[in-house]
Amino acid sequence: MRWSRRSNGPSKTGVLTSYGTLGRLPGGLAGDAYPWRVARVLSGIQPSGDVHLGNYVGALRNWVEFQDEHDAFYCIVDLHALTLPWEPAQLPATTLQTAQVLMAA
């Protein structure tokens, strides 16, 4: 994996950012056989159970846009939901419901 640059995002952490290119691919193919670079995106959504306008504007619209242009990973961040005042027994059901709504959207 070729390291391209340090992150210059809002966190200013200096984390190295990788792109989906290799110097030499398995089987002897040169990395320049695939000249494009694809940035990785990791994004998650809390399992509220219902997708609302804020989810659409803040995440879902970008997810659809990024899925064809980036190496994208999307998830339901159910552990983040533990910071909210919910009953712990509700978390599995709301996580499943959120997954169903996202797949249907």
C-alpha positions as CSV (number, residue, x, y, z in Angstrom):
1,M,0.0,0.0,0.0
2,R,1.4,3.4,-0.9
3,W,1.1,6.1,1.7
4,S,0.1,9.3,0.1
5,R,-0.1,12.2,2.5
6,R,-0.8,13.1,6.1
7,S,-4.3,14.0,6.9
8,N,-5.1,17.7,6.9
9,G,-8.6,17.3,8.2
10,P,-10.2,19.1,11.1
11,S,-8.5,16.9,13.8
12,K,-5.0,17.8,12.7
13,T,-3.8,14.4,13.9
14,G,-1.3,13.9,11.2
15,V,-2.6,10.3,10.6
16,L,-1.3,8.8,7.4
17,T,-3.9,8.3,4.6
18,S,-3.6,5.3,2.4
19,Y,-4.9,4.9,-1.1
20,G,-5.8,1.7,-2.9
21,T,-2.7,1.4,-5.0
22,L,0.1,-1.1,-4.7
23,G,3.7,-0.9,-6.1
24,R,3.4,-4.5,-7.3
25,L,0.3,-6.5,-7.3
26,P,0.1,-10.3,-6.7
27,G,0.7,-12.3,-9.9
28,G,3.2,-9.9,-11.3
29,L,0.9,-7.1,-12.4
30,A,2.5,-3.7,-12.0
31,G,0.6,-1.2,-9.7
32,D,0.4,1.2,-12.6
33,A,-2.0,-1.3,-14.3
34,Y,-4.6,0.3,-12.0
35,P,-3.6,4.0,-12.2
36,W,-6.5,5.5,-10.3
37,R,-6.4,6.3,-6.6
38,V,-9.3,5.6,-4.4
39,A,-9.7,7.4,-1.0
40,R,-11.2,5.4,1.8
41,V,-14.3,6.6,3.7
42,L,-15.5,5.2,7.0
43,S,-18.8,6.6,8.3
44,G,-21.3,5.5,10.8
45,I,-24.8,6.4,12.1
46,Q,-26.3,5.9,15.5
47,P,-29.2,3.4,15.8
48,S,-32.1,5.8,16.5
49,G,-34.5,3.4,14.7
50,D,-35.9,6.1,12.4
51,V,-34.1,7.9,9.6
52,H,-34.9,11.6,9.8
53,L,-34.1,14.7,7.8
54,G,-30.9,15.2,9.8
55,N,-29.6,11.7,8.9
56,Y,-30.4,12.3,5.3
57,V,-28.7,15.7,5.0
58,G,-25.8,14.9,7.3
59,A,-25.0,11.3,6.2
60,L,-27.1,9.4,3.8
61,R,-26.9,11.9,0.9
62,N,-23.1,11.8,1.1
63,W,-23.0,8.0,1.5
64,V,-24.8,7.6,-1.8
65,E,-22.5,10.1,-3.5
66,F,-19.3,8.6,-2.1
67,Q,-20.1,4.9,-2.7
68,D,-19.1,5.0,-6.4
69,E,-16.1,7.4,-6.0
70,H,-14.5,6.0,-2.8
71,D,-13.6,2.8,-1.1
72,A,-16.5,3.3,1.4
73,F,-17.3,1.5,4.6
74,Y,-20.6,2.4,6.3
75,C,-21.8,1.1,9.7
76,I,-24.3,1.4,12.5
77,V,-22.3,2.6,15.5
78,D,-24.4,0.9,18.2
79,L,-21.7,1.4,21.0
80,H,-22.1,5.2,20.5
81,A,-25.8,4.7,21.4
82,L,-24.7,3.7,24.9
83,T,-24.1,7.3,25.7
84,L,-27.8,8.1,25.2
85,P,-30.4,7.5,28.0
86,W,-32.0,4.3,26.5
87,E,-32.8,1.0,28.0
88,P,-30.0,-1.4,27.2
89,A,-32.5,-4.0,26.1
90,Q,-33.8,-1.7,23.3
91,L,-30.4,-1.4,21.6
92,P,-30.4,-4.6,19.6
93,A,-33.9,-3.9,18.3
94,T,-33.2,-0.3,17.3
95,T,-29.9,-1.4,15.7
96,L,-31.8,-4.0,13.6
97,Q,-34.6,-1.5,12.8
98,T,-32.0,1.1,11.7
99,A,-30.3,-1.4,9.4
100,Q,-33.6,-2.3,7.8
101,V,-34.5,1.3,7.2
102,L,-31.1,2.1,5.7
103,M,-31.3,-0.9,3.4
104,A,-34.7,0.1,2.3
105,A,-33.8,3.8,1.7
